[in-house]
Amino acid sequence: MARPHKIPAKTFQQRQTERHAADAQDAQDRAIVEGMAKKYTCSNSIARDFAGQCSERITDVDFDLLCSKLALDFWADPSEAARPVVDVLRALEAERRRHLAALTDLRERLVALTKSDAVHQHLPLPIEHYQEQVRDRLFPDLMLRPVQTLAASSDR
């Protein structure tokens, strides 16, 4: 009867590497939570952020429209059997054009709002409240450890 293979114990270096990777991931997650809370609690910051998101989507939709045009050029004169496919491709292209127009309009409106002091506002609760909201909604399993300062860690 064969003996089961024993899994070798991790070396100190392997454990240390894993701990550093976990610490780096914690720091990255903390930065995401803190950054989103900071952006989302200022009306100008959130408008700029969402205008940027619109710009990213516009780039994606522009590429999708290029692909749609290419496909429709290939199928400019479809057979009767392929016509339903081409009709759906045309409908998809039209929907992408509408989507592009909506994104472009929304981006311009958001950018314009960032230039007005009249709408520049900050949410009233302490930033920790909003950080908790970000963490709970986007990273429900995330357990962020508080940042340890050098002084705090040397007291131990």
LINQUILIN-V561532 format. One record per backbone hydrogen bond with DSSP energy under -1.0 kcal/mol. NH is the residue of the N-H (numbers start at 1). CO is the residue of the C=O. If there is no record, write none. Layout:
NH_CO, NH_CO
This chain:
15_11, 16_12, 17_13, 18_14, 19_15, 20_16, 21_17, 22_18, 23_19, 24_20, 25_21, 26_22, 27_23, 28_24, 29_25, 30_26, 31_27, 32_28, 33_29, 34_30, 35_31, 36_32, 37_33, 38_34, 39_35, 40_36, 42_39, 43_121, 46_42, 47_43, 48_44, 49_45, 50_46, 51_47, 52_48, 53_49, 54_50, 55_51, 56_52, 57_53, 58_54, 59_55, 60_56, 61_57, 62_58, 63_59, 64_60, 65_61, 66_62, 67_63, 68_64, 69_65, 70_66, 71_67, 72_68, 73_69, 74_70, 75_71, 76_73, 83_79, 86_82, 87_83, 88_84, 89_85, 90_86, 91_87, 92_88, 93_89, 94_90, 95_91, 96_92, 97_93, 98_94, 99_95, 100_96, 101_97, 102_98, 103_99, 104_100, 105_101, 106_102, 107_103, 108_104, 109_105, 110_106, 111_107, 112_108, 113_109, 114_110, 115_112, 116_113, 123_41, 129_126, 131_127, 132_128, 133_129, 134_130, 135_131, 136_132, 137_133, 138_134, 139_135, 142_139, 153_149, 154_150
